[in-house]
Amino acid sequence: MKRILVCEDEATIREFVVINLKRAGYTVVDVDCGEEALKVYDTEYGNFDIVLLDIMMPGMDGFQTCKKLRERSSTLGIIMLTARTQEMDKISGLMIGADDYITKPFSPSELTARVDAIYRRVCMSFAKDDRMAMIHSGPFTLNLRSRTVYKHDELIDLTQVEFQILEYFINNRNTALDRNSILVHIWGEGYFGDIKIVDVNIRRLRLKIEEDPSNPKYIHTVWGYGYKWEDT
């Protein structure tokens, strides 16, 4: 289907994004504000794979729109558009549920590469073999077909990025994984962004699965290197 909703209030940027995504094979619906993005998404619920959101918009900004979209779907791919100087905005966007961010100005190749990476992740939820549908680690059960996670039989609401990170950790339990290997495994070889996206997403994952995120039991930091999953 490859459908994407673009929400950007600056007409020239929106037109640039729409043209290049259409050239890359996406069906694009574009709007100029957060309120309209939610209206279109609700009208066509389930018909979008990705939403591209500008942060700075009049009325409902990108953060508010992202939060409301994430409440509607944990599998929807969400990419934030940020200005080069908005470092805290990038972190804030990831913490409320965005999967990635693209810093303005960006090239057509960067745009399509980042969108393609998120699209592949969205599609992964339909590509698992029934024979390997479940994996377990300590109190956690991951259903690879429904892309859901339970801890002590209680559902934990994870985004697809968080789910992939958790799956990668559990499949490599008790093994120290460096940040770069995590970045490549989750975001792909051609990722253009900052490696700090790994740390921000792991911080978000800890908040959801750890009893005490400041003293984690499962996701351990390997200082100067990366992270390690332990379930015993």
DRENLUM-199655 format. One record per residue (C-alpha): chain; x, y, z; residue number from 1; residue in one letter. Coordinates in pm, 1 decimal. Each point is the difference from the previous one (the first is absolute). Example, Ala and Ser with C-alpha at 12.3 -4.5 7.8 and 13.67 -1.06 7.14 Angstrom:
(A (1230.0 -450.0 780.0) 1 A)
(A (137.0 344.0 -66.0) 2 S)
This chain:
(A (0.0 0.0 0.0) 1 M)
(A (280.9 240.7 92.6) 2 K)
(A (-224.2 284.4 115.3) 3 R)
(A (143.2 296.9 186.1) 4 I)
(A (-159.1 303.3 162.6) 5 L)
(A (212.3 316.7 -16.8) 6 V)
(A (-74.6 279.3 248.4) 7 C)
(A (203.5 315.7 -66.4) 8 E)
(A (-123.7 358.3 16.8) 9 D)
(A (263.3 149.0 -233.5) 10 E)
(A (-132.5 -48.2 -353.8) 11 A)
(A (338.8 -9.3 -174.7) 12 T)
(A (137.6 -270.1 234.2) 13 I)
(A (-324.3 -196.4 -20.9) 14 R)
(A (6.4 6.8 -380.9) 15 E)
(A (366.6 -109.3 -1.9) 16 F)
(A (-77.2 -293.3 231.1) 17 V)
(A (-312.3 -106.7 -189.6) 18 V)
(A (170.2 6.7 -341.2) 19 I)
(A (296.0 -207.1 114.3) 20 N)
(A (-206.7 -255.7 190.5) 21 L)
(A (-225.5 -48.1 -302.4) 22 K)
(A (309.6 -54.1 -215.6) 23 R)
(A (108.9 -265.0 252.2) 24 A)
(A (-327.5 -188.5 -48.5) 25 G)
(A (-206.2 122.0 295.0) 26 Y)
(A (-363.1 105.2 -8.0) 27 T)
(A (-0.2 333.6 184.2) 28 V)
(A (-271.2 197.7 175.7) 29 V)
(A (115.2 342.4 119.1) 30 D)
(A (-143.1 243.9 255.3) 31 V)
(A (123.8 325.5 153.3) 32 D)
(A (-87.4 -35.9 369.0) 33 C)
(A (-22.6 -252.1 281.6) 34 G)
(A (-375.0 26.5 36.0) 35 E)
(A (-49.1 -90.0 -365.4) 36 E)
(A (249.5 -287.2 29.2) 37 A)
(A (-202.8 -158.2 279.4) 38 L)
(A (-324.2 51.8 -191.3) 39 K)
(A (139.3 -166.5 -313.1) 40 V)
(A (159.4 -282.8 199.0) 41 Y)
(A (-325.0 -72.4 184.2) 42 D)
(A (-196.9 8.8 -324.5) 43 T)
(A (236.6 -243.9 -167.6) 44 E)
(A (98.1 -195.9 313.0) 45 Y)
(A (231.8 -288.7 -80.6) 46 G)
(A (74.7 127.4 -350.0) 47 N)
(A (329.0 173.1 81.5) 48 F)
(A (335.3 -165.5 60.2) 49 D)
(A (194.2 314.4 93.3) 50 I)
(A (-66.7 355.2 114.0) 51 V)
(A (258.7 272.8 -62.0) 52 L)
(A (-48.1 281.4 254.6) 53 L)
(A (149.3 346.8 20.2) 54 D)
(A (59.0 109.8 360.5) 55 I)
(A (-58.8 374.6 -29.4) 56 M)
(A (-355.6 54.4 -119.8) 57 M)
(A (-267.9 249.1 102.3) 58 P)
(A (-278.8 -139.6 215.9) 59 G)
(A (71.6 -362.5 86.1) 60 M)
(A (375.3 -47.2 -32.2) 61 D)
(A (184.5 -313.5 -106.8) 62 G)
(A (51.3 -122.6 356.3) 63 F)
(A (-371.3 9.2 80.3) 64 Q)
(A (-87.9 -159.5 -332.4) 65 T)
(A (261.4 -273.0 46.7) 66 C)
(A (-129.6 -83.2 346.5) 67 K)
(A (-359.2 -28.1 -121.8) 68 K)
(A (98.8 -212.5 -299.4) 69 L)
(A (204.5 -232.4 219.3) 70 R)
(A (-301.0 -42.2 229.1) 71 E)
(A (-192.0 -115.8 -305.7) 72 R)
(A (261.9 -245.9 -127.2) 73 S)
(A (321.2 -159.1 126.1) 74 S)
(A (91.8 -133.0 -346.1) 75 T)
(A (-29.3 324.0 -199.1) 76 L)
(A (337.6 135.4 -112.7) 77 G)
(A (49.5 360.2 117.2) 78 I)
(A (284.3 222.5 -121.3) 79 I)
(A (50.3 352.4 134.4) 80 M)
(A (137.9 289.1 -206.4) 81 L)
(A (225.1 221.3 212.7) 82 T)
(A (218.2 307.3 -45.6) 83 A)
(A (375.6 -49.7 37.8) 84 R)
(A (11.8 190.3 331.5) 85 T)
(A (-287.5 -187.6 166.4) 86 Q)
(A (207.2 -267.3 179.7) 87 E)
(A (-235.9 -27.9 297.9) 88 M)
(A (-296.2 -14.5 -235.5) 89 D)
(A (149.8 -308.5 -163.6) 90 K)
(A (33.3 -175.1 335.1) 91 I)
(A (-345.2 112.7 110.6) 92 S)
(A (-156.1 -130.8 -320.0) 93 G)
(A (161.7 -341.0 44.5) 94 L)
(A (-105.3 -17.2 364.3) 95 M)
(A (-368.9 52.5 -84.1) 96 I)
(A (-4.9 -269.7 -267.1) 97 G)
(A (162.1 113.6 -325.0) 98 A)
(A (207.3 -264.0 -179.1) 99 D)
(A (250.2 235.0 -160.8) 100 D)
(A (68.0 361.7 -88.6) 101 Y)
(A (135.5 175.8 -308.0) 102 I)
(A (192.2 323.8 41.1) 103 T)
(A (-72.8 287.1 -238.9) 104 K)
(A (132.6 63.6 -256.4) 105 P)
(A (8.9 -351.6 -143.1) 106 F)
(A (67.6 -150.9 -341.4) 107 S)
(A (-243.8 -213.6 -200.0) 108 P)
(A (224.8 -304.0 52.8) 109 S)
(A (4.3 45.4 377.6) 110 E)
(A (-376.6 48.2 9.9) 111 L)
(A (-76.7 -315.4 -197.6) 112 T)
(A (263.1 -207.8 182.8) 113 A)
(A (-143.2 88.6 340.6) 114 R)
(A (-359.6 -54.1 -110.8) 115 V)
(A (90.0 -331.4 -167.2) 116 D)
(A (166.9 -119.9 322.7) 117 A)
(A (-312.1 72.3 204.4) 118 I)
(A (-222.0 -158.6 -265.8) 119 Y)
(A (203.6 -323.0 13.1) 120 R)
(A (-42.4 -4.4 377.5) 121 R)
(A (-376.7 45.0 -27.9) 122 V)
(A (-15.2 -287.7 -248.5) 123 C)
(A (195.6 -232.8 231.4) 124 M)
(A (-308.0 -56.8 213.9) 125 S)
(A (-150.7 -202.5 -286.4) 126 F)
(A (310.2 -195.5 -96.7) 127 A)
(A (60.5 -237.4 291.6) 128 K)
(A (-18.5 -378.6 -29.0) 129 D)
(A (-270.0 -169.8 208.8) 130 D)
(A (255.2 -252.2 126.5) 131 R)
(A (197.3 276.0 170.6) 132 M)
(A (-295.5 204.7 119.9) 133 A)
(A (93.8 25.3 368.3) 134 M)
(A (317.0 66.8 194.1) 135 I)
(A (39.3 11.4 378.2) 136 H)
(A (242.3 157.3 242.2) 137 S)
(A (-59.3 7.9 374.9) 138 G)
(A (-345.9 152.0 53.8) 139 P)
(A (-21.4 121.2 -362.2) 140 F)
(A (-183.0 -162.1 -289.8) 141 T)
(A (32.7 146.3 -349.2) 142 L)
(A (-253.3 -92.7 -265.4) 143 N)
(A (182.7 55.3 -328.5) 144 L)
(A (-315.1 -17.2 -211.7) 145 R)
(A (-210.8 251.2 188.8) 146 S)
(A (313.1 197.2 103.9) 147 R)
(A (-119.9 12.8 360.1) 148 T)
(A (184.7 -40.2 329.2) 149 V)
(A (-128.6 -133.1 331.0) 150 Y)
(A (170.0 19.0 336.7) 151 K)
(A (-152.6 -234.3 261.0) 152 H)
(A (-303.6 -29.2 -234.8) 153 D)
(A (-44.9 378.3 -4.1) 154 E)
(A (12.1 172.0 -339.2) 155 L)
(A (274.3 261.5 -42.2) 156 I)
(A (-66.3 261.0 -267.3) 157 D)
(A (315.3 27.0 -211.4) 158 L)
(A (69.2 176.0 -327.6) 159 T)
(A (143.8 -211.7 -280.9) 160 Q)
(A (347.9 145.7 59.5) 161 V)
(A (-19.2 -95.6 368.4) 162 E)
(A (-130.0 -345.0 -92.3) 163 F)
(A (288.9 -56.1 -242.3) 164 Q)
(A (257.0 109.6 256.2) 165 I)
(A (-149.1 -232.8 261.4) 166 L)
(A (-10.2 -289.2 -248.6) 167 E)
(A (364.1 64.6 -94.4) 168 Y)
(A (105.5 5.7 365.3) 169 F)
(A (-183.3 -321.2 88.1) 170 I)
(A (140.4 -181.7 -302.9) 171 N)
(A (347.1 104.9 121.6) 172 N)
(A (-50.7 -32.5 375.3) 173 R)
(A (304.5 28.1 226.3) 174 N)
(A (199.3 140.8 -293.0) 175 T)
(A (137.5 354.9 1.6) 176 A)
(A (-128.9 179.8 -309.6) 177 L)
(A (177.3 314.9 -111.0) 178 D)
(A (-206.8 305.4 -92.3) 179 R)
(A (97.3 -13.9 -364.8) 180 N)
(A (-114.5 -361.0 -43.0) 181 S)
(A (-334.5 92.7 155.7) 182 I)
(A (-27.2 301.4 -230.6) 183 L)
(A (73.8 -205.7 -311.1) 184 V)
(A (-233.0 -284.1 100.1) 185 H)
(A (-296.7 226.9 77.0) 186 I)
(A (46.6 296.6 -233.3) 187 W)
(A (202.8 -158.6 -281.7) 188 G)
(A (343.9 40.8 -156.7) 189 E)
(A (-79.2 327.0 -174.4) 190 G)
(A (-132.3 187.0 302.0) 191 Y)
(A (82.3 372.8 -23.9) 192 F)
(A (-79.9 104.1 357.3) 193 G)
(A (170.9 25.7 338.0) 194 D)
(A (91.8 -314.0 196.8) 195 I)
(A (-161.3 166.6 303.7) 196 K)
(A (-331.1 -125.9 -136.8) 197 I)
(A (101.3 -339.4 146.3) 198 V)
(A (40.7 139.9 352.2) 199 D)
(A (-326.4 194.9 -12.6) 200 V)
(A (-200.8 -302.9 -111.4) 201 N)
(A (158.9 -222.6 263.9) 202 I)
(A (-80.3 261.7 263.9) 203 R)
(A (-361.3 -7.8 -120.2) 204 R)
(A (-4.7 -380.9 -0.3) 205 L)
(A (133.8 -14.4 355.6) 206 R)
(A (-279.7 229.3 116.8) 207 L)
(A (-251.0 -253.3 -128.4) 208 K)
(A (149.0 -333.8 104.2) 209 I)
(A (214.0 61.6 309.3) 210 E)
(A (-140.4 19.7 354.1) 211 E)
(A (267.0 261.6 77.4) 212 D)
(A (136.5 154.4 -323.2) 213 P)
(A (279.5 176.0 192.2) 214 S)
(A (120.1 -339.2 126.7) 215 N)
(A (-82.4 -232.6 -290.5) 216 P)
(A (-28.6 -372.8 52.0) 217 K)
(A (-14.6 -105.9 -364.5) 218 Y)
(A (167.1 261.3 -225.3) 219 I)
(A (347.2 61.9 139.0) 220 H)
(A (233.0 274.0 -122.2) 221 T)
(A (345.6 -114.4 -103.1) 222 V)
(A (184.7 325.9 53.7) 223 W)
(A (188.1 133.0 -300.2) 224 G)
(A (-140.9 -278.5 -217.7) 225 Y)
(A (-373.1 -64.8 -4.1) 226 G)
(A (-259.3 -215.3 174.5) 227 Y)
(A (-64.8 -355.3 115.3) 228 K)
(A (-324.0 -188.5 70.9) 229 W)
(A (-14.3 -222.8 307.4) 230 E)
(A (-309.7 -191.3 111.8) 231 D)
(A (141.7 -192.5 297.2) 232 T)
